Amino acid sequence: MLDFDQYILLSIYPCAVIFGLGFIAKRAKIRESLKFVFQSSASIVFSIIYFEVVPDGGAEGLAIVLLIFGFLLLFMARKSIIHPEPEVPRDRTSSSNDT
């Protein structure tokens, strides 16, 4: 059986990877749909690893949640492909030029 601190670490690892992929995709200006696919694949891979590697079913609940989250991200990628959001230009100096 897993201790509480091990379970917390097993929860933090996929979160860090998913947020890291989102950050990298934003910096590299990758399309939203591709970002969702990368995050989904990471979530599904973590789910499979947790099912197979963690002994005695210690992380089955977390693996199921990650699997569901991975499929949800795939649906978000599909929606992003079908209905892309228009890019809004960022205008940082608009409030300073109002005078």
C-alpha positions as CSV (number, residue, x, y, z in Angstrom):
1,M,0.0,0.0,0.0
2,L,1.1,3.5,-0.7
3,D,1.8,6.1,2.0
4,F,0.1,9.5,1.8
5,D,3.3,11.3,0.7
6,Q,3.9,8.8,-2.1
7,Y,0.3,9.3,-3.3
8,I,0.8,13.1,-3.3
9,L,4.0,12.6,-5.4
10,L,2.2,10.4,-7.8
11,S,-0.4,13.2,-8.2
12,I,2.2,15.9,-8.7
13,Y,4.2,14.3,-11.4
14,P,1.5,14.2,-14.1
15,C,0.3,17.7,-13.1
16,A,3.9,19.1,-13.5
17,V,4.2,17.4,-16.9
18,I,0.8,18.6,-18.2
19,F,1.3,22.2,-17.0
20,G,4.9,22.1,-18.4
21,L,3.6,21.0,-21.8
22,G,1.1,23.8,-21.7
23,F,3.7,26.3,-20.9
24,I,6.1,25.1,-23.6
25,A,3.3,25.1,-26.1
26,K,2.4,28.7,-25.2
27,R,6.0,29.8,-25.5
28,A,6.4,28.0,-28.8
29,K,3.1,29.3,-30.1
30,I,1.8,25.9,-30.9
31,R,-1.9,25.5,-31.9
32,E,-4.4,24.8,-29.1
33,S,-5.4,21.5,-30.6
34,L,-1.9,20.2,-30.8
35,K,-1.3,21.3,-27.2
36,F,-4.3,19.4,-26.0
37,V,-3.1,16.3,-27.9
38,F,0.3,16.4,-26.2
39,Q,-1.3,16.9,-22.8
40,S,-3.8,14.1,-23.4
41,S,-1.1,11.7,-24.5
42,A,1.0,12.5,-21.4
43,S,-2.1,11.9,-19.2
44,I,-2.9,8.6,-20.8
45,V,0.8,7.5,-20.6
46,F,0.9,8.3,-16.9
47,S,-2.4,6.4,-16.4
48,I,-1.0,3.2,-18.1
49,I,2.2,3.5,-16.1
50,Y,0.3,3.8,-12.9
51,F,-1.9,0.8,-13.7
52,E,1.2,-1.4,-14.6
53,V,4.0,-0.2,-12.2
54,V,2.4,0.7,-8.9
55,P,2.0,-2.5,-6.9
56,D,-1.2,-3.9,-5.4
57,G,-3.5,-1.4,-7.2
58,G,-2.2,1.4,-5.0
59,A,-2.9,4.1,-7.7
60,E,-5.8,2.6,-9.6
61,G,-8.1,5.5,-8.7
62,L,-5.6,8.1,-9.8
63,A,-4.9,6.1,-13.0
64,I,-8.6,6.1,-13.8
65,V,-8.9,9.9,-13.2
66,L,-5.9,10.5,-15.5
67,L,-7.4,8.3,-18.2
68,I,-10.7,10.2,-18.1
69,F,-8.8,13.5,-18.1
70,G,-6.8,12.3,-21.1
71,F,-10.0,11.5,-23.1
72,L,-11.5,14.8,-22.0
73,L,-8.4,16.6,-23.4
74,L,-8.9,14.7,-26.7
75,F,-12.4,16.0,-26.9
76,M,-11.2,19.5,-26.3
77,A,-8.6,19.1,-29.1
78,R,-11.4,17.9,-31.4
79,K,-13.5,20.9,-30.5
80,S,-10.5,23.2,-31.0
81,I,-10.0,21.8,-34.5
82,I,-13.7,22.1,-35.4
83,H,-14.4,25.5,-33.9
84,P,-11.0,27.4,-33.7
85,E,-11.1,30.5,-31.6
86,P,-9.9,33.7,-33.4
87,E,-6.6,35.0,-32.2
88,V,-6.9,38.2,-30.3
89,P,-4.0,40.6,-30.8
90,R,-2.4,41.7,-27.5
91,D,-2.1,45.5,-27.2
92,R,-0.1,46.3,-24.1
93,T,0.3,50.0,-24.7
94,S,-3.3,50.9,-25.4
95,S,-4.0,52.0,-21.8
96,S,-0.9,54.2,-21.7
97,N,-1.8,56.1,-24.9
98,D,-5.2,57.2,-23.8
99,T,-4.1,60.6,-22.6
